[in-house]
Amino acid sequence: MGARICALAMDDGAFELVGATTRAGSSRIGVAAGGTPFKTTDIKAFSAISGVDVVIDFSSDTGAQDACALAVKSRCALLVGTTALSSATLDRLRAASSTISVLVAPNTSMGVAAVAAAVAQTAKLLGNAYHCSITEAHHIAKKDAPSGTALRLADAAKQGGAGVRPDQIVSIRGGDVVGEHTVRFAGPGEYIEITHRATSRDLFARGALVAAKWLHGRSAGWYTMNDVLGLPAR
């Protein structure tokens, strides 16, 4: 994800890539990022980066904490696309949002944000007579299950008034599936399915860049992809 964000940013005249970071000990240290002249380096080597407007993080729970520290020291906006964040990391991000703008998005797809809004509205319209379940599929190497997107869609359904039991969120891991999520509302004599399928990881990189453009210049605070699309906060 980091490499694709770097590559796509370099193709977009609205962006200037001023640095790229990776974890300590990574084999990518010293390798060109996204085909640019900039080199990747250990994030711990930075106390701050001058001239940066937005830090974009797609890494790990520990990496998100490092990115948060970097953004606070650099006094710039922070977009976190990392999933499975611990409560401690979320607390740190919340605290940082009092001084910088922070956008946390377990999925940076514009389509997923629209689907979440549709799920909430569908749950509200159908009421308690319909039972909600979620099935999600990802590649075999994905670590967290259920996915952050599945949990987000479950939250959207709950916001609309539907009950979603933990055993009704089913995760499938296999092959090279980029990402597929289906929310089903099953009722008397019918069921409704709302599905989102990702066919390329560039989808998430492009969405992250759209969100970064939106986040640039925002006042300190906590934001989500709903804010980017002008949807009701959730």
TATABEL-V933443 format. One record per pair of residues at least 4 apart in sequence whose C-alpha atoms are under 6 Angstrom apart, sorted by sequence separation. I is the first residue (numbers start at 0). GAP is how many residues later the second one is. D is the distance in Angstrom with one decimal. If there is no record, write none. Layout:
# TATABEL-V933443
i = <I	I>
gap = <GAP	GAP>
d = <D	D>
This chain:
# TATABEL-V933443
i = <3	4	31	58	59	70	96	117	157	186	201	225	226	70	96	156	157	185	225	8	31	32	184	31	184	225	30	183	29	30	183	29	182	28	182	28	181	181	180	180	179	179	23	20	21	22	178	19	20	21	177	20	20	47	53	52	53	54	55	56	57	58	76	78	82	53	56	57	60	76	77	78	79	80	47	48	78	80	145	47	6	5	2	2	131	139	122	134	136	138	139	132	133	134	135	136	137	138	139	119	123	132	136	138	115	119	122	123	138	118	138	122	137	115	119	137	137	105	106	136	136	135	135	134	134	133	133	132	132	131	131	130	129	130	129	129	128	82	108	107	108	107	107	100	100	104	99	100	101	102	103	98	101	102	97	96	97	96	96	4>
gap = <4	4	4	4	4	4	4	4	4	4	4	4	4	5	5	5	5	5	5	6	6	6	6	7	7	7	8	8	9	9	9	10	10	11	11	12	12	13	14	15	16	17	18	19	19	19	19	20	20	20	20	21	22	22	22	23	23	23	23	23	23	23	23	23	23	24	24	24	24	24	24	24	24	24	25	25	25	25	25	26	27	28	30	31	32	33	34	34	34	34	34	35	35	35	35	35	35	35	35	36	36	36	36	36	37	37	37	37	37	38	38	39	39	40	40	40	41	42	42	42	43	44	45	46	47	48	49	50	51	52	53	54	55	55	56	57	58	65	95	96	98	99	100	118	119	119	120	120	120	120	120	121	121	121	122	123	123	124	125	200>
d = <6.0	5.9	5.9	5.4	6.0	5.7	5.5	6.0	4.8	5.7	6.0	5.9	5.9	5.3	5.4	5.3	5.8	4.2	4.8	5.7	5.7	5.8	5.5	4.7	5.1	6.0	5.6	5.6	5.2	6.0	4.4	5.4	5.6	5.0	5.2	5.1	5.6	4.3	5.6	5.4	5.8	4.5	5.2	5.0	5.9	5.6	5.2	4.9	4.9	5.3	5.8	5.6	5.2	5.8	5.6	5.1	4.6	4.8	4.8	4.8	5.1	5.7	5.7	6.0	5.1	5.6	5.9	4.8	5.3	4.9	4.9	4.8	4.8	5.0	5.3	5.7	6.0	5.2	5.6	4.8	4.1	4.8	6.0	5.0	5.7	4.8	5.7	5.9	5.9	5.5	4.2	4.9	4.7	4.7	5.1	4.5	5.2	5.0	5.5	4.8	4.4	5.9	5.8	5.2	5.5	4.8	4.8	5.8	4.3	5.7	4.5	5.6	4.8	5.7	4.4	5.7	4.9	5.3	5.9	5.8	5.2	5.5	4.4	5.8	5.3	5.6	4.5	5.9	5.3	5.6	4.6	5.3	5.6	5.1	5.1	4.2	5.9	5.5	5.3	5.2	5.1	5.0	5.4	5.9	4.0	6.0	4.2	4.8	5.1	4.5	5.7	5.4	6.0	5.3	5.8	5.7	5.9	4.7	5.5	5.0>
